Amino acid sequence: MQANPIIELRDIKKSYDMGEECFWALNGIDLDIKENDYMAIVGSSGSGKSTLMNLLGCLDYPTEGDYKLKDLNIANLSENELAKIRNQEIGFIFQNFNLLPRATAIQNVMQPLIYQGLSKSKRLKLASDALEKVGLNDRMKHLPNQLSGGQRQRVATARALVTKPSILLADEPTGNLDSNTTKEIMALFEELHDSGQTLIIVTHEQEIADRCERVITLKDGCLLSDKLNQNRK
């Protein structure tokens, strides 16, 4: 049975005013993303990757077009409603980890749960489960500077997972990691996908795209290709 789309983009355009000129960062994107998709978004610098990432993550509104996330039209939501969607439906993983330096691993993972009004004991349980899922149950009380780059990215992944989001959005998640640690993190993403998680990875690295099932290529703000990956490693 074919999976249902959880994201539907129709004729999405995004423009920015550049003095007297208007720059179209995205220019007519049509795209469906289904449950359990494992997708890479690729393209050269200036292709629109980051802009598309921000729109998918509900960090920005499109200038034109419709973006539906689970049948909710994002353009019709208030800033508070968008913030709620980001907290509940979307998990973000960043290149620079974005961890609080003076907070332990488990405290970092608990952060997104504070805004959900859960008790401290419930937050501790969910954060502990998320860290165990990424293989860091023995590093819960370590500070970020006591962890390797790969371990810090695992903490960041646990933080993204802790709210049980519909989709994980990863922005160059291996950009600061060496090749062996990159393989380790991609193996973790593979496990998450196998468990049913929807993953979208923005990357400029071909070896990362080669690990994904579907590859979206952007050029000059347009969708150049949308292909199933026949060379998946």
N, C-alpha and C positions, 0 to 999 in steps of 0.2 A: 504494500500500500504506500502510495506516494505521500511524503511528509507535507504538512501544510505550511504555507509561507508565514513566517512571523514578522517579516519586514517586507513592505512593498513600496518601492520608489517609482513614481510616475512623473516623467518630464521634469526632473529636479534641476533647478538652476540656482546658482549662488553668485552674486555679484558684490564687488567692493568698489567704493568710490576712491579713485586714485587722482586726487586733485580735480581737474576738469574732465578726466576720463573715467570710464566705467570698465572695470576688469571682471570678466566672467570666469571665475575659478572652476565652476561646473556649468555645463551647457547642455542640458537635456538628457539626464541620466534616467534610464529605465532599468530596474533591477528587482528581482525577487530573491529573498534569502529564506531558506527553509529550515525547519527544526533539524538540528544535528548536522547542518552544513559545516564543513571545515574548509574555510576559504582564505586565500591570500589576495590582497589588493596590491598590485604592483604598478610601476610607472616611473618615468624619470622625474627629476626635480621639477616642480611646477606643473605636474600633470593633474593635480587635484586630489591626490591621495589623502593629505591631511585634512583638507576641507570636507571630503566625503566622510572621513573618520569622525570629525566633529559633528556632522549632521547625524550620522548613524548613532552616535553616543548622546544625542539630544543636548549637546553643548551649544548648539546654534540652530537657528531656523533657516530653512531655504528661502530664497528670494521669490521663487516661483515653484509650482509643482506640489505634489502630494507625497507625504511620507506617512505611511501607516505602520505602526508597531502594535501588533496584536489587535488590529482593527481600530486603534486609536489614531486619529489624524493629529500629528504632532503640531502642525501649524495652528491648531485650535486650542492648544493648551497654554495655560499661564506659566510664568516662571516658577511658581511654587509647585505646580503640577509636573512640570518638566523635572524639577529637582527630585520629586518623589519617584518618577519613572527611572531616573538615573540611579537612585539608591536601591530600588527594588528589582529592576529588570536588566540592568547593564552592569557588568563587572569590567573595570578598566585595569589594564596592565601596561606599565610604561617602561621605556628604555632605561630611565634613570631610577627606577624602583619607587621613588617618591615615598620612602619610609620616614617616619618620625625618628630622628637620630637618638633621642633620649628615652624612647619607648621600647620595651621588649618586643620580641616577635609576636607574642600572643596579644599584647596591648595594641600593636599595629593592626593586627587582624580584627580586633574587636571594634576598631574605629567606626566602620560603616554601620554597625549595629546600634550605636548610641542614638542615632536619629530614628530608630524604630520603636523606641519606648520599651525595650525589653529589660528585664531584671538583670543584675550583674551576673547572677549564677547562670542564667540562660545564655548571656553573651559569652561567658567563659566556656560553656559547653560547646556552643556552635563554633567558636574560634579554635578550640582544641580539636574538634572534629575536622575542621578545614586544614589545620596544620598537619594532622595525621594523614589526611588524604594526599598531601604533597610530600609526605615522607620526612616531616620535620618535628615529629612529636618529641624528639630528644633535644630540641633547640628552642623550646618555647620561651625560656627566660633569658635568652641571649639578646643583647643589643645588636643593631645592624652592623656596627664596626667590629663585632665579634664573629661575623658570618662571612663566608666567601660570597663572591658575586652570584654564583648559582644558587646559593642558599637564600640570599636576599631576594632574588627573583622568585624563588619558591614562596617566600613569605608574601611577596606582592601578589602572587597568584592565589594564595590562600585568602588574602584580604579581598580579592576580586570575587572569589567563590563563596564567601561566607554568607552572603545574602541570598544564595541560591538563584542567581540571575538567569534570565532567559538566554542571554548571549554574553560571551566574553569578547571584549575588544582589546587587542594587543597591538600597541604602537611600537614597532621596531624592538620587540621584547628581548632580542639577543644581540642588540647593537653594541652593548658594553661587555659582552662575554667572549671568552676564548672559544676555540672550535670544539674542544671536548665538552665544555659546559653548555655550549649551544646544543649539542646533540642530546645532552641530559635534559635540558628544558623542553626540547622538541619531543622527546620521548614522553615527558610528562603531559604535554599537550595532546599527544596521541592517546594516552590513557584516558584523559578527560573526554576526548571525542568519542572513544569507544564506550564510555559510560553514558553517552547521550547528550553531552554538552555541545552547544553551538559555538564555534570559534571563528572569529574574523581577525586576520593578522595583516597589518600594514607593514610592508617590508620592501627594501630595495635589494635584498640578497636573494639570488636565484636559488641557492641551496635550501633556503627556508620555504620559498614558494613550491619547490619540488616535493616537499613533504606534505603539502596540502592537497585535498581532493579536487578543489576547484580554484581556478586562477582568473581573477578579474584584472584586466589591463586597462589603465587610463592613459589618455594622451590629450593634452591641451584642453582638459576639462570634459572630455567626451569618453564614452565607453568604447574602447577600441576592440576588445574581445572579451568573451565570457566562455571559458572552456573547462571541461573536465580534464583533469591532469592525467594524461596517458603515461607520463614518465615518472609517476609518483614513486618515491624511494621508501 
